[in-house]
Amino acid sequence: MNPSVPITLKICNRQYRIKVEPENEEVVRKIYGGMLEKINTFRELFKGRDDQDIMAMVLIDHLTSSAALPDASQNPTSEMLSEIESIHTLLHT
């Protein structure tokens, strides 16, 4: 069994340290890169907004973009819900 790989993600001037399975690290980093691009895009479009507003806009954009996916991917699994709860906890600590 491979040990988890710790990585640090900097989101809106805050650092979040998470552990991922080695085989998922590349995917997580790719998603993280896309999220940073969205954050920068929204910062340019909505100058003067605070980080919480920007993150809310990125989340809404992601959720509405996901709505266009096939039905099978719209049914959240317990694993997805657990990950969302973990992210929520990290953002509010």
C-alpha positions in Angstrom: 0.0 0.0 0.0 1.4 3.4 -1.0 1.4 6.1 1.7 -0.5 9.2 1.1 1.3 12.2 -0.5 1.1 15.5 1.4 0.6 18.5 -0.8 -0.1 22.1 0.0 -2.6 24.1 -2.0 -2.6 27.9 -1.7 -6.1 29.2 -2.4 -6.9 32.9 -2.0 -3.8 33.6 0.2 -4.5 30.7 2.5 -2.7 27.4 2.6 -4.4 24.0 2.8 -2.3 20.9 3.4 -4.0 17.8 2.2 -3.0 14.2 1.7 -3.8 12.3 -1.5 -3.1 8.9 -2.9 0.0 8.9 -5.1 -2.1 7.8 -8.1 -4.4 10.8 -7.6 -1.8 13.5 -7.1 -1.6 14.5 -10.8 -5.3 14.8 -11.1 -5.5 16.9 -7.9 -2.8 19.2 -9.1 -4.5 19.6 -12.5 -7.8 20.5 -10.9 -6.0 22.9 -8.5 -4.4 24.6 -11.5 -7.7 25.0 -13.2 -9.2 26.4 -10.0 -6.4 29.0 -9.7 -7.1 30.0 -13.3 -10.8 30.5 -12.5 -9.9 32.5 -9.3 -7.6 34.8 -11.4 -10.3 35.2 -14.1 -12.9 36.2 -11.5 -10.4 38.6 -9.8 -9.9 40.4 -13.1 -13.6 40.5 -13.9 -14.8 41.6 -10.5 -12.0 43.9 -9.2 -12.5 44.9 -5.6 -14.3 41.8 -4.5 -13.0 40.0 -1.4 -11.7 36.4 -1.4 -14.9 35.0 0.0 -16.9 36.5 -2.9 -14.4 35.2 -5.5 -14.4 31.7 -4.0 -18.3 31.7 -4.0 -18.3 32.7 -7.7 -15.8 29.9 -8.5 -17.9 27.4 -6.6 -21.1 28.5 -8.3 -19.3 28.4 -11.7 -18.1 24.9 -11.0 -21.5 23.6 -9.9 -23.3 25.1 -12.8 -20.7 23.8 -15.2 -21.1 20.3 -13.7 -24.8 20.5 -14.2 -24.2 20.0 -18.0 -22.5 16.6 -17.3 -24.4 13.3 -18.0 -26.9 12.1 -15.4 -24.6 9.4 -14.0 -22.1 12.0 -12.8 -24.7 14.2 -11.3 -25.5 11.7 -8.5 -23.0 12.5 -5.8 -21.4 9.5 -4.1 -20.9 9.3 -0.4 -17.1 9.7 -1.2 -17.8 12.9 -3.1 -20.0 14.2 -0.2 -17.3 13.3 2.3 -14.7 15.2 0.2 -16.9 18.3 0.0 -17.5 18.2 3.8 -13.7 18.0 4.3 -13.1 21.0 2.1 -15.9 22.9 3.9 -14.2 22.1 7.3 -10.8 23.2 6.0 -12.2 26.5 4.7 -13.9 27.2 8.1 -11.1 26.5 10.4 
